[in-house]
Amino acid sequence: MKSLLLVLAFCFELANAFYLPGVAPTPYKKGDSIPLLVNHITPSINPEDSSAKTYLYSYDYNFPRFHFCQHPDGPEKQSESLGSVIFGDRIFNSPYELKMLENKTCITLCSDIYSKSDAAFVNRNIRAGFKHNWLIDGLPAARRMLDEQTQTTFYNSGFHIGFVDDENTPHLYNHHDIIVEYHKRKEDEYRVVGVIVNPKSINQGSDVSCAPQEENPVTLSQEGETGVTFTYSVYFVESPTVWATRWDKYLHVYDPKIQWFSLVNFSIIVVALSIIMSHILIRTLKNDIQKYNEINLDDDVIDEMGWKLVYGDVFRPPKNPMLLSVLVGSGLQLLLMALSTCGFALFGLLSPSNRGSLATLMFILYAVFGSVGSFTSAYIYKFFQGEDWKTNMILSPFLVPGALFAFFIFFNFFLIFANSSGAVPIGTMFVIVLVWFIISIPLSCVGSLLGFRRQVVKVPVKVNQIPRQIPKQSWYLKTSNMALIAGIFPFGAIAIEMYFIFNSLWFNRIYYMFGFLFFCFVLMIITTLLVTLLLTYYTLCNENYKWQWRSFFVGAGISIYVFLHALILSKFRLGGLTSVVLYVGYSFVISLVIGLLCGSIGFLGVMVFVLRIYSQIKVD
């Protein structure tokens, strides 16, 4: 009994001591140093100048043309995760000195002189709304904002490097009031629970003073050299916020009513589609099968109509079965990765303190699920009576990932050309390739071997030797038109979330609404499946038995609307060739990935549907 109690006590203590990676609290005592880390300078949409161009790439904080103050011993790079590096994080130490509970006022950091070209560069980025991204104890430095709709205050991570006045003149922020909110846990033990930075533009001149000078801000002249002195102040404020809830102030939903409306609206659409499909499957198909099976097969004349007429051709292998099987397997791999990632995030296993954890998890899951994708690809290829299993084994882990990596390298060259911090180093690329060869490719080979060794499902009817002629189809039954019709329904389920995801992707905003995302994602899957099944049934009724590629393209029709949504509905003006290439290119890649995912859903659903309905009829 004592041993059992000891084990239970040990487990209890172990549970209390357990923290998810990157989210363990750091206690400070009075006078302890609190590191202030600086991250990349990221773009945003400048609300003060709607006519300003928007740039979609970030800069290193220590980029020489900004002339921001560096640590006296030189910048020291901090360790980062794979996902953090891929998404452009470049975290360094800084010259700012913060010590717990020690307020400081008007501390001079450094002085520097801006040349005409550097002044023009900084002024351009001020107009474009570029922002600082500082980190203190894992929390982003933020501005306190007011949501006018809900009248609630929240912390908006990051703060601008300058502002544009009413006369459309840019001014540089050269003084920062750093407000550190702390929570006293017990005697002489404090925890950081919030960071606010109030930037100011103060033209110091020869006499350094941090008093606000609204009439005399810093203006970088593009006609000559401009000297600037950088200063800062530090204030510590006690807060009732406990460490466990310190992120609540940063995670703010701007208008949840829109998301709830979208969720309810498309839930109704899914219910309506389900009712229609139930009518078809339960009544129409059941009656068709019953009437067909009641016919005496010995009779000379059998009245065959609709989908029953093509039973001898419906399982005929399609053109390019190798490519189709590889694409379906890759789409299923993406689907499992997305569902698993949403599941981890939904249950709070991804902390925003652990930067890049989401991207790292997605990459690892995508590599691991290569086994499932290759298994599916091999199984479908064998179902299509394919025999070149070696080529299928090679293409499964290389075709789609190789294409994505090629896009990635192509965009990286533009980032290098723009001197962006988002350019991924060669070492990181080597790590990506190494992980792929160590984890994904061996698992993919195992999956392919298992797929080819597995006995495929036997088709319920024999395939005729001579292909049946397909009658002329109506215009709306053409594959392209059906893809346009089908794509709008699943796109509606994710349209609102795509807006928030793109904002998070391009403007370094924290995305955390994984509950909405998960349910919208599930609605997209169900809608894609139902619409593809419905349209495929109508094509079979019109004696078109080529359902394989058609079901894939119809399911992938959502990609058209995702791409158009990104292009047409963007309300910001892109600045420079690099921004245009990045925005159009990544929008195209994202739409292709979503199309590949939904195309595999459509194909697999129709495959099961066709096998099911043709196994219910009696054929001589």
C-alpha positions in Angstrom: 0.0 0.0 0.0 2.8 2.4 0.9 4.6 1.6 -2.4 1.3 2.4 -4.3 1.0 5.7 -2.5 4.6 6.6 -3.2 4.0 5.8 -6.9 0.9 8.0 -7.0 2.8 10.8 -5.2 5.6 10.6 -7.7 3.2 10.7 -10.6 1.5 13.7 -9.1 4.8 15.6 -8.7 5.8 14.6 -12.2 2.5 16.0 -13.6 3.1 19.2 -11.7 6.6 19.5 -13.0 5.6 18.8 -16.6 5.4 21.6 -19.1 5.1 21.6 -22.9 8.3 22.4 -24.7 8.9 26.2 -24.7 6.2 27.2 -22.3 7.9 26.7 -18.9 7.8 29.9 -16.8 11.0 31.7 -15.9 11.0 33.2 -12.4 13.0 36.4 -11.8 14.3 38.0 -8.6 14.7 41.7 -8.1 17.7 42.9 -10.2 17.8 39.9 -12.4 18.6 40.6 -16.0 15.7 40.1 -18.5 16.9 39.6 -22.1 15.3 41.7 -24.8 15.6 39.9 -28.1 15.0 41.5 -31.5 13.4 39.7 -34.4 13.0 40.5 -38.0 11.3 43.7 -39.2 8.0 42.6 -40.9 5.6 44.3 -43.2 2.0 45.3 -42.5 -0.8 47.3 -44.0 -0.2 50.9 -43.0 -3.6 52.2 -41.7 -2.3 55.8 -41.8 -1.6 55.8 -45.5 -4.0 53.7 -47.6 -2.2 54.7 -50.8 1.2 53.3 -49.6 2.5 50.2 -51.3 2.8 47.0 -49.3 5.9 44.8 -49.3 5.6 41.2 -48.4 9.1 40.3 -47.3 10.9 41.0 -44.0 14.3 42.5 -43.1 16.9 41.5 -40.5 16.8 43.9 -37.5 20.6 44.4 -38.0 20.3 45.2 -41.7 22.8 48.1 -42.1 20.5 50.5 -43.9 18.2 50.8 -40.9 21.1 51.9 -38.6 19.4 50.4 -35.5 21.5 50.0 -32.4 23.3 46.7 -32.0 24.8 45.0 -29.0 28.3 46.4 -28.0 29.8 42.9 -28.5 28.1 42.5 -31.8 24.8 40.7 -32.7 24.5 37.1 -31.4 22.1 34.9 -33.1 19.7 32.9 -30.9 18.8 29.3 -31.5 15.6 28.8 -33.5 13.5 25.8 -34.6 13.3 24.6 -38.2 9.8 26.1 -38.7 10.9 29.4 -37.2 13.8 29.8 -39.7 11.6 28.8 -42.6 9.1 31.5 -41.7 11.8 34.1 -41.6 12.5 34.5 -37.9 15.9 36.0 -37.2 16.3 36.5 -33.5 19.3 38.3 -32.1 20.4 39.8 -28.8 20.0 43.6 -28.3 21.7 46.5 -26.5 18.7 47.1 -24.3 19.3 46.4 -20.6 16.4 45.4 -18.5 16.6 44.3 -14.9 13.6 43.2 -12.8 11.9 46.1 -10.9 14.6 48.6 -11.9 13.0 51.5 -13.8 15.2 53.5 -16.2 14.5 56.8 -17.8 16.0 58.2 -21.1 18.9 55.9 -21.5 21.0 56.7 -24.6 21.7 53.6 -26.8 23.6 55.0 -29.8 23.8 57.7 -32.4 24.1 57.3 -36.1 24.0 59.2 -39.4 21.6 58.4 -42.2 22.8 59.0 -45.7 20.4 60.2 -48.4 19.9 56.7 -49.9 19.4 55.1 -46.4 16.9 57.8 -45.5 14.9 57.1 -48.6 15.0 53.4 -47.8 13.8 53.9 -44.2 11.1 56.4 -45.3 9.8 54.0 -47.8 9.5 51.3 -45.2 7.8 53.6 -42.8 5.2 54.4 -45.4 4.8 50.7 -46.0 4.1 50.1 -42.3 7.1 47.9 -41.4 7.1 46.9 -37.7 9.6 45.9 -35.0 9.2 42.5 -33.4 10.8 42.3 -30.0 10.6 39.4 -27.6 10.9 39.6 -23.8 10.5 36.3 -21.9 8.9 34.7 -24.9 6.2 37.4 -25.2 6.1 39.8 -28.1 6.4 43.5 -27.4 3.0 45.0 -28.3 0.8 48.1 -28.5 -2.3 48.3 -26.3 -5.3 48.6 -28.7 -9.0 49.1 -28.3 -11.5 47.1 -30.2 -14.2 49.6 -31.0 -16.9 47.0 -31.7 -16.6 45.1 -28.4 -14.9 48.0 -26.4 -12.3 45.6 -25.1 -8.5 46.2 -24.9 -6.0 43.8 -26.3 -2.3 43.7 -27.1 -1.4 43.9 -30.8 2.1 42.3 -31.2 4.7 44.4 -32.9 5.0 48.2 -33.3 5.8 50.4 -36.3 9.3 51.7 -37.0 7.8 55.2 -37.7 4.6 57.0 -38.6 3.3 59.3 -41.3 1.8 62.6 -40.3 -1.2 64.5 -41.8 1.1 66.1 -44.3 2.2 62.7 -45.6 5.7 63.1 -44.2 7.3 60.0 -42.6 9.0 60.2 -39.2 11.2 57.7 -37.5 10.6 56.4 -34.0 13.9 56.8 -32.1 12.7 56.5 -28.5 10.8 53.6 -26.9 9.0 53.5 -23.6 9.2 49.8 -22.6 6.5 48.8 -20.0 7.0 45.4 -18.5 4.1 43.9 -16.7 5.0 41.5 -13.9 3.1 39.2 -11.5 4.4 38.7 -8.0 4.1 34.9 -7.4 5.7 35.0 -3.9 8.3 36.9 -2.0 11.1 38.0 -4.3 9.8 35.9 -7.2 8.3 37.6 -10.2 7.1 36.5 -13.7 6.7 38.6 -16.8 3.1 38.6 -18.0 3.0 41.4 -20.5 5.2 43.8 -22.6 4.0 47.1 -24.0 6.2 49.4 -26.1 5.1 53.0 -26.7 7.4 54.4 -29.5 8.0 58.1 -29.9 9.8 60.3 -32.4 11.9 62.9 -30.6 14.4 65.1 -32.4 17.1 65.1 -29.8 19.6 67.5 -31.3 22.7 68.2 -29.2 20.8 68.0 -25.9 19.4 64.5 -25.3 15.9 64.8 -23.8 13.1 62.2 -23.9 10.3 64.8 -23.4 7.6 64.5 -26.1 8.0 66.9 -28.9 5.0 66.6 -31.2 6.0 69.6 -33.2 9.6 68.4 -33.8 9.7 64.7 -34.6 12.6 63.0 -36.4 12.5 63.5 -40.1 15.1 61.7 -42.3 16.1 64.1 -45.0 16.5 62.7 -48.5 18.5 65.8 -49.5 21.4 65.3 -47.1 22.7 63.5 -44.1 20.6 63.2 -40.9 21.9 62.4 -37.4 19.6 60.4 -35.1 20.1 59.5 -31.4 18.2 56.4 -30.1 17.0 56.3 -26.5 14.7 54.2 -24.3 13.0 54.1 -20.9 11.9 51.1 -18.9 9.0 50.9 -16.5 7.8 47.9 -14.4 4.1 47.7 -13.6 2.5 45.0 -11.4 -0.3 43.1 -13.0 -3.0 40.7 -11.6 -2.6 38.6 -14.7 -1.1 35.2 -13.8 1.5 33.5 -16.0 -0.8 30.8 -17.3 -3.2 33.4 -18.9 -0.7 36.0 -20.0 -1.3 35.1 -23.7 -5.0 35.9 -23.4 -4.4 39.6 -24.0 -2.6 38.9 -27.2 -5.0 36.4 -28.7 -7.9 38.6 -29.7 -10.8 37.8 -32.1 -11.7 40.9 -34.0 -15.1 39.9 -35.2 -16.2 36.5 -34.1 -19.8 37.1 -35.4 -18.5 36.8 -39.0 -16.9 33.5 -38.3 -19.9 32.1 -36.4 -22.2 33.3 -39.3 -19.9 31.5 -41.8 -19.8 28.3 -39.7 -23.6 28.2 -39.2 -24.3 29.2 -42.8 -22.3 26.4 -44.4 -23.3 23.9 -41.8 -26.8 24.4 -43.2 -25.5 23.9 -46.7 -23.8 20.6 -45.7 -27.1 19.5 -44.1 -28.9 20.3 -47.3 -26.4 18.5 -49.4 -26.6 15.5 -47.1 -30.4 15.4 -47.5 -30.0 15.5 -51.3 -27.5 12.7 -51.2 -29.6 10.7 -48.9 -32.5 11.0 -51.3 -30.3 9.8 -54.2 -28.6 7.0 -52.3 -31.6 5.7 -50.3 -34.4 6.2 -52.8 -33.2 6.6 -56.3 -30.3 4.1 -56.3 -32.2 1.6 -54.2 -35.1 1.7 -56.6 -32.9 1.5 -59.6 -31.0 -1.5 -58.2 -34.2 -3.2 -57.1 -35.8 -2.8 -60.6 -32.6 -3.9 -62.3 -32.2 -7.1 -60.2 -35.9 -8.1 -60.7 -35.3 -8.4 -64.5 -34.8 -11.9 -65.8 -31.3 -12.1 -67.3 -32.5 -14.8 -69.7 -34.8 -12.4 -71.5 -33.6 -11.2 -74.8 -34.4 -7.5 -74.1 -33.2 -5.8 -71.0 -34.2 -2.2 -70.5 -30.9 -0.7 -69.3 -30.7 3.0 -68.6 -28.4 5.5 -66.9 -25.6 4.4 -64.8 -26.4 0.7 -65.1 -25.7 0.8 -68.8 -22.0 1.4 -68.3 -21.2 -1.4 -65.9 -18.9 -3.0 -68.4 -16.7 0.1 -68.7 -16.9 1.9 -65.4 -13.8 0.0 -64.0 -11.7 0.5 -67.2 -8.3 1.9 -66.2 -8.0 5.7 -66.9 -5.3 7.4 -68.9 -2.1 8.1 -67.0 -2.9 5.9 -64.1 0.6 6.4 -62.7 0.2 10.2 -62.4 -3.4 9.9 -61.0 -2.4 7.4 -58.3 0.6 9.5 -57.2 -1.5 12.7 -57.0 -4.2 11.0 -55.0 -1.6 9.5 -52.6 0.1 12.9 -52.1 -3.3 14.6 -51.5 -4.1 12.1 -48.8 -0.7 12.7 -47.3 -1.6 16.4 -47.1 -5.0 15.7 -45.7 -3.6 13.7 -42.8 -1.0 16.3 -42.1 -3.6 19.1 -42.0 -6.0 17.1 -39.8 -3.3 16.1 -37.4 -1.9 19.6 -37.1 -5.3 21.0 -36.5 -5.8 18.3 -33.8 -2.6 19.2 -32.0 -3.4 22.9 -32.1 -7.0 22.4 -31.1 -6.0 20.7 -27.9 -3.5 23.4 -27.0 -0.4 21.4 -27.7 1.2 24.1 -29.8 2.2 27.1 -27.6 2.7 30.5 -29.3 5.7 30.9 -27.0 7.5 28.1 -28.9 8.0 30.0 -32.1 7.9 28.0 -35.3 6.4 24.9 -33.6 3.4 24.9 -36.0 5.6 24.9 -39.1 8.0 22.4 -37.7 5.2 20.0 -36.7 3.6 20.3 -40.2 6.9 19.5 -41.9 7.5 16.4 -39.6 4.0 15.1 -40.0 4.1 15.6 -43.8 7.3 13.6 -43.9 5.9 10.8 -41.6 2.6 10.5 -43.5 4.6 9.9 -46.7 4.2 6.2 -45.8 0.4 6.5 -46.0 0.6 8.5 -49.2 2.9 6.0 -50.9 0.8 3.1 -49.7 -2.4 4.7 -51.2 -0.6 5.5 -54.4 0.7 1.9 -54.8 -2.7 0.4 -53.9 -4.6 2.6 -56.4 -2.0 2.0 -59.1 -2.3 -1.7 -58.6 -6.1 -1.3 -58.7 -5.7 0.3 -62.1 -3.8 -2.8 -63.2 -0.5 -1.0 -63.3 2.7 -3.0 -63.3 5.5 -0.5 -63.2 5.7 -0.5 -59.4 9.3 0.7 -59.2 8.5 4.0 -61.0 5.5 4.5 -58.7 7.7 3.9 -55.7 10.1 6.6 -56.9 7.5 9.2 -57.9 5.4 9.0 -54.7 8.0 10.6 -52.4 9.6 12.8 -55.1 7.0 14.2 -57.5 4.8 16.5 -55.3 7.5 17.2 -52.6 10.0 17.9 -55.3 7.7 20.4 -57.1 7.0 22.2 -53.8 10.7 22.3 -53.0 11.5 23.7 -56.5 8.9 26.5 -55.9 10.5 27.1 -52.5 14.0 27.5 -54.0 12.6 29.7 -56.8 11.0 32.1 -54.3 14.1 32.0 -52.2 16.2 33.6 -55.0 13.8 36.6 -55.0 14.1 36.9 -51.3 17.9 36.9 -51.5 17.7 39.5 -54.3 15.6 41.7 -52.0 18.0 41.3 -49.0 15.2 39.8 -47.0 15.6 38.0 -43.7 13.0 35.5 -45.1 15.6 34.0 -47.4 16.3 30.5 -46.0 20.0 29.8 -45.5 21.7 26.9 -47.4 22.3 25.1 -44.1 18.5 25.0 -43.4 17.8 23.7 -46.9 20.3 21.0 -46.3 18.5 20.0 -43.1 15.2 19.9 -44.9 16.6 17.6 -47.6 18.4 15.5 -45.0 15.2 15.0 -42.9 13.4 14.1 -46.1 15.9 11.5 -47.1 16.2 10.1 -43.6 12.5 10.0 -42.6 10.1 10.4 -45.5 11.8 8.4 -48.3 12.4 5.2 -46.3 8.8 5.4 -44.9 7.5 6.0 -48.4 9.3 2.9 -49.8 7.9 0.8 -47.0 4.4 2.1 -47.7 4.8 1.4 -51.4 5.9 -2.2 -50.8 3.0 -2.8 -48.5 0.6 -1.3 -51.0 1.8 -3.5 -53.8 1.7 -6.6 -51.7 -1.8 -6.0 -50.4 -4.6 -7.7 -52.3 -6.7 -5.1 -54.0 -10.5 -5.1 -53.9 -12.0 -7.2 -56.7 -14.2 -5.2 -59.1 -17.8 -6.5 -59.0 -18.2 -6.6 -62.8 -16.0 -7.6 -65.8 -14.6 -4.9 -68.1 -15.7 -5.1 -71.7 -12.9 -5.6 -74.2 -14.2 -2.9 -76.5 -14.8 0.6 -74.9 -18.3 1.9 -75.1 -18.8 5.1 -77.0 -19.8 8.0 -74.7 -22.7 10.0 -76.0 -22.5 13.8 -76.4 -22.5 15.5 -73.0 -24.3 18.7 -72.0 -22.1 21.7 -71.5 -22.5 21.7 -67.7 -21.3 18.1 -67.6 -17.9 19.0 -69.0 -15.1 18.5 -66.5 -14.0 22.2 -66.4 -17.6 23.4 -65.9 -18.3 20.8 -63.2 -15.1 21.9 -61.4 -16.3 25.5 -61.4 -19.7 24.5 -60.1 -18.3 22.1 -57.5 -15.5 24.3 -56.2 -17.6 27.2 -55.0 -19.4 25.1 -52.3 -16.3 23.9 -50.3 -14.6 27.2 -50.8 -17.5 29.0 -49.1 -16.7 26.9 -46.0 -13.2 28.2 -45.7 -13.4 31.6 -47.3 -13.5 33.5 -44.0 -10.6 31.5 -42.4 -8.5 32.0 -45.6 -8.6 35.7 -45.0 -7.2 35.3 -41.5 -4.7 32.8 -42.6 -3.3 35.0 -45.4 -3.1 37.9 -42.9 -1.2 35.8 -40.5 1.1 34.5 -43.3 2.0 37.8 -44.8 1.9 40.2 -41.9 3.3 38.2 -39.0 0.1 38.0 -37.0 -0.6 35.3 -34.5 -3.1 32.8 -35.8 -4.8 30.8 -33.0 -8.4 30.3 -34.0 -7.9 26.6 -34.6 -11.4 25.7 -33.3 -13.0 27.7 -36.2 -10.4 26.4 -38.6 -11.0 22.7 -37.6 -14.7 22.9 -38.1 -14.4 24.8 -41.3 -11.9 22.3 -42.5 -14.3 19.4 -41.7 -17.1 21.2 -43.5 -14.9 21.6 -46.5 -14.1 17.9 -46.6 -17.7 16.9 -46.2 -18.9 19.4 -48.8 -16.2 18.4 -51.3 -17.2 14.7 -50.9 -20.9 15.3 -51.2 -20.7 17.6 -54.3 -18.2 15.3 -56.1 -20.4 12.2 -55.4 -23.5 14.1 -56.6 -22.0 15.3 -59.9 -20.3 12.0 -60.6 -23.6 10.2 -60.2 -25.1 12.5 -62.8 -22.3 11.9 -65.2 -22.7 8.1 -64.8 -26.4 8.6 -65.5 -25.5 10.3 -68.7 -23.4 7.2 -69.7 -20.0 8.8 -69.1 -18.0 6.1 -67.3 -14.7 8.1 -67.1 -15.1 9.0 -63.5 -11.5 8.7 -62.3 -9.8 11.9 -63.5 -13.2 13.7 -63.5 -13.8 13.0 -59.8 -10.3 14.3 -59.0 -10.6 17.5 -61.0 -14.1 18.2 -59.7 -12.9 17.8 -56.1 -10.0 20.0 -56.9 -12.2 22.8 -58.2 -11.9 24.7 -54.9 -8.3 25.6 -56.0 -9.7 28.0 -58.6 -11.6 30.0 -56.1 -8.8 30.0 -53.5 -6.5 31.5 -56.2 -9.0 34.1 -57.4 -9.8 35.0 -53.8 -6.2 35.7 -53.2 -5.8 37.8 -56.3 -9.0 39.7 -56.7 -10.0 40.4 -53.1 -6.6 41.6 -51.9 -7.0 45.3 -50.9 -3.4 46.3 -50.8 -1.0 47.6 -53.4 2.0 45.4 -53.9 5.4 47.2 -54.1 8.2 45.8 -56.2 8.6 42.7 -58.4 9.6 40.5 -55.4 6.3 41.2 -53.6 4.3 40.5 -56.7 6.2 37.2 -57.4 5.9 36.1 -53.7 2.2 36.9 -53.4 1.1 35.4 -56.8 3.5 32.5 -56.5 2.6 31.4 -52.9 -1.1 32.0 -53.6 -0.7 29.7 -56.6 1.1 27.0 -54.5 -1.4 27.2 -51.7 -4.3 26.8 -54.1 -2.6 23.8 -55.8 -2.0 22.2 -52.4 -5.7 22.7 -51.4 -6.8 21.4 -54.8 -4.6 18.4 -54.5 -6.0 17.7 -51.0 -9.7 18.1 -52.1 -9.1 16.2 -55.3 -7.9 13.2 -53.4 -11.0 13.4 -51.2 -13.2 13.5 -54.3 -11.5 10.6 -56.0 -11.4 8.3 -53.0 -15.0 9.0 -52.1 -16.2 8.3 -55.7 -14.1 5.2 -55.9 -15.8 3.7 -52.8 -19.2 4.9 -54.2 -18.8 3.3 -57.6 -17.6 0.0 -56.1 -20.5 0.0 -53.7 -23.3 0.7 -56.2 -22.0 -1.7 -58.9 -21.6 -4.5 -56.4 -25.3 -4.4 -55.7 -26.5 -5.2 -59.3 -26.7 -8.7 -60.8 -24.7 -9.1 -64.0 -24.5 -12.3 -66.1 
